[in-house]
Amino acid sequence: MTVAQSSTLSLPDHTQLPESDGSFVKNFQEHPQSLLLTSSISPILDRLHPDRHYAIGQDCGIYWRLTDPPERGAAASDWFYVPNVPPLLEGERRRSYVLWKEIIAPLIAIEFVSGDGAEEHDRTSPLAGDQSKAGKFWVYEQAIRMPFYAIYEVEKAAVELYELIGNHYQQCRPNERGNYPIPPLGVELGIWQGEYMNQHLPWLRWWDDAGNLLPTGEERADTAEQRAETAEQRVERLTAQLRAMGVEPEA
């Protein structure tokens, strides 16, 4: 065992670090928004990962450094996706995502603005001044180095997408549909005005690269049911036509 391996093994893992900082979701829209994102993109991720080795975090922490208290070394992300990692760790549910144990950084994190957006755009570096303070934007860009970072503001019906180019995030421009392509996933991110969980709002949603809205699990089930009903109606219509011609369908 190398010195580096020994050092890594001695660091705390997700079972030894707090899974909550005592904060709570600030409104009734954020939890449904996370569910909407997860439900609609799950079939895409299942196709990308036949072994099901990927993880989705919803309102949980990404630990990127050791601090005292430990919570200061975590970025609490509203939604994030990590490719090529098992959904469970040694058969246990994930309490948080610990970079020094996992190595693989999330591909994308999405923050839901609940205030004026200052926290999500905060570029404060802990290397210059207060060591306990690190802006979320700086953490994602310089510490975690996530390839994509999205900031969604429901009040403005808007989303910003940043891509890590070199050492800095560059703000992406929307395509002709007003969506933001994310090439590694083959999807686009944009705003959809509609009703979900009894709330009519500008929701953040996924589209495929052809511009088709990715349905939720409930929407997929409704579509399948409608198709089944249509098929049954066709059979009934054909049966009636045959009987009108004096032909019994069973014959």
C-alpha positions in Angstrom: 0.0 0.0 0.0 1.4 3.4 -0.9 1.5 6.4 1.4 -1.2 8.1 -0.7 -3.5 5.1 -0.5 -2.9 4.9 3.3 -3.8 8.6 3.6 -6.9 8.2 1.6 -8.1 5.2 3.6 -7.7 7.2 6.8 -10.0 10.0 5.6 -13.7 9.9 6.7 -16.2 8.4 4.3 -19.9 9.2 3.7 -21.0 7.2 6.8 -18.8 9.3 9.1 -19.7 12.7 7.7 -23.0 14.6 8.4 -25.7 14.1 5.8 -27.5 17.3 6.8 -26.4 20.8 7.7 -29.7 21.5 9.5 -31.2 23.6 6.6 -34.5 22.7 4.9 -36.1 23.2 1.5 -37.4 26.7 1.5 -40.5 26.3 -0.6 -43.0 23.8 -2.1 -41.5 24.0 -5.6 -38.0 22.7 -5.1 -38.7 19.1 -4.2 -41.2 18.5 -7.1 -38.6 20.1 -9.4 -36.0 17.6 -8.4 -38.4 14.7 -8.9 -39.3 16.1 -12.3 -35.7 16.2 -13.4 -34.9 12.7 -12.1 -38.0 11.0 -13.4 -37.7 12.3 -17.0 -34.0 11.7 -17.4 -33.8 8.2 -15.8 -34.5 6.3 -19.0 -31.7 8.2 -20.8 -29.3 7.4 -18.0 -30.4 3.7 -17.9 -29.5 3.5 -21.6 -26.1 5.2 -21.1 -25.3 3.0 -18.1 -26.6 -0.6 -18.8 -24.9 -1.7 -15.6 -26.8 1.1 -13.7 -23.6 2.6 -12.4 -24.6 6.2 -11.9 -25.8 8.3 -9.0 -28.3 11.2 -8.7 -28.1 13.4 -5.7 -31.1 15.6 -4.7 -30.6 18.2 -2.1 -27.6 16.5 -0.6 -23.9 17.3 0.0 -20.8 17.0 -2.0 -17.8 16.9 0.3 -14.7 18.4 -1.4 -12.4 19.2 1.6 -12.0 18.4 5.3 -13.0 21.3 7.7 -14.2 21.8 11.2 -17.1 21.5 11.4 -17.3 19.1 8.5 -20.3 20.7 6.9 -18.2 23.7 5.8 -16.4 21.4 3.5 -19.5 20.4 1.6 -21.5 22.0 -1.2 -25.2 21.3 -0.8 -26.5 20.7 -4.3 -30.1 20.8 -5.2 -29.6 18.2 -8.0 -26.5 16.5 -9.5 -25.6 13.5 -11.6 -22.4 11.4 -11.3 -21.6 8.9 -14.1 -19.9 5.5 -13.6 -20.3 5.1 -9.9 -22.5 2.5 -8.1 -25.8 3.8 -6.7 -25.1 2.1 -3.4 -21.8 1.9 -1.5 -21.1 -1.6 -0.2 -24.8 -2.2 -0.1 -25.6 0.9 1.9 -27.5 4.0 0.8 -25.4 7.1 0.1 -25.5 9.7 2.8 -23.5 12.2 0.8 -20.9 12.3 -2.0 -17.3 12.3 -0.8 -14.8 13.3 -3.5 -11.7 12.0 -1.8 -13.3 8.5 -1.6 -15.0 8.6 -5.1 -12.5 10.3 -7.3 -15.1 10.8 -10.1 -16.6 14.3 -10.1 -20.3 14.9 -10.9 -20.9 15.7 -14.5 -23.5 18.4 -13.8 -25.0 20.2 -10.8 -28.2 22.3 -10.8 -29.0 24.9 -8.3 -32.5 26.3 -7.7 -32.3 30.0 -6.8 -34.5 30.7 -3.7 -33.1 34.2 -2.9 -31.5 36.8 -5.1 -29.1 34.4 -6.8 -26.0 35.7 -5.0 -25.2 32.4 -3.3 -25.4 30.5 -6.6 -23.1 33.0 -8.4 -20.7 33.5 -5.5 -17.1 33.3 -6.7 -15.5 33.9 -3.4 -12.2 32.0 -3.1 -11.2 30.6 0.3 -7.6 31.0 -0.7 -7.8 34.7 -0.4 -9.2 35.7 3.0 -11.6 33.7 5.3 -10.6 30.1 5.1 -14.1 29.0 6.2 -15.8 30.8 3.3 -16.0 29.5 -0.2 -18.5 30.6 -2.8 -20.6 27.9 -4.4 -19.6 29.0 -8.0 -15.9 28.9 -7.0 -16.3 25.5 -5.4 -17.9 23.9 -8.5 -15.5 25.6 -10.9 -12.2 25.4 -9.1 -12.5 22.7 -6.4 -14.9 20.1 -7.7 -14.3 21.1 -11.4 -17.7 19.9 -12.6 -18.0 20.0 -16.4 -21.5 21.6 -16.3 -23.2 23.9 -13.8 -26.8 25.2 -14.2 -28.5 27.9 -12.2 -32.3 27.8 -12.4 -34.5 30.7 -11.3 -38.2 30.0 -11.3 -39.2 33.6 -10.5 -37.6 34.7 -13.8 -38.5 31.6 -15.7 -34.8 31.3 -16.7 -31.8 29.0 -16.5 -28.1 29.7 -17.0 -25.7 26.9 -18.1 -22.0 27.1 -17.6 -19.4 24.8 -19.1 -15.9 24.3 -17.8 -13.5 25.3 -20.5 -9.9 25.1 -19.4 -9.9 26.4 -15.8 -13.0 28.6 -15.9 -16.7 28.4 -16.5 -18.0 29.9 -19.7 -21.7 30.7 -19.9 -23.4 28.8 -22.7 -25.7 30.2 -25.3 -29.1 28.6 -26.0 -29.8 26.9 -29.3 -32.6 27.8 -31.7 -35.2 26.2 -29.4 -34.0 28.2 -26.5 -32.5 25.1 -24.8 -29.0 24.3 -23.7 -27.4 21.2 -25.1 -25.4 18.9 -22.9 -23.5 16.7 -25.4 -22.2 14.0 -23.0 -25.9 13.2 -22.1 -27.4 13.8 -25.5 -30.0 16.0 -23.9 -31.0 19.7 -23.7 -32.0 21.7 -20.6 -34.6 24.4 -20.8 -37.8 26.0 -19.4 -41.2 24.4 -19.8 -44.4 26.2 -18.8 -47.0 23.8 -17.5 -48.6 22.0 -14.6 -46.7 19.5 -12.5 -47.9 18.2 -9.0 -50.8 20.7 -9.0 -48.5 23.7 -9.7 -48.6 25.7 -12.9 -45.0 27.1 -13.2 -42.1 27.6 -15.5 -40.4 24.2 -14.7 -36.8 23.2 -15.6 -37.0 20.2 -17.9 -35.0 18.0 -20.3 -35.4 17.5 -24.0 -33.7 15.1 -26.3 -31.3 16.3 -28.9 -34.1 16.4 -31.5 -36.1 18.8 -29.4 -38.6 16.3 -28.0 -39.7 16.9 -24.4 -38.6 13.9 -22.2 -41.7 12.6 -20.3 -41.9 11.8 -16.7 -42.7 8.3 -15.5 -46.3 9.3 -15.0 -46.5 10.8 -18.5 -44.9 7.7 -20.0 -47.5 5.5 -18.2 -50.3 7.7 -19.5 -49.1 7.5 -23.0 -48.8 3.7 -22.8 -52.3 3.5 -21.4 -53.7 5.7 -24.3 -51.9 3.5 -26.8 -53.4 0.4 -25.3 -56.9 2.0 -25.4 -56.4 3.0 -29.0 -55.4 -0.6 -30.0 -58.4 -2.0 -28.1 -60.7 0.5 -29.9 -59.3 -0.6 -33.3 -60.0 -4.2 -32.5 -63.6 -3.4 -31.4 -64.1 -1.4 -34.6 -62.8 -4.2 -36.8 -64.9 -6.7 -35.0 -68.0 -4.6 -35.6 -67.2 -4.3 -39.3 -66.7 -8.0 -39.7 -70.0 -8.8 -38.0 -71.8 -6.2 -40.2 -70.4 -8.3 -43.1 -71.8 -11.4 -41.6 -68.5 -12.7 -40.5 -67.9 -13.9 -36.9 -64.4 -12.7 -35.8 -63.8 -16.0 -33.9 -64.2 -17.8 -37.2 
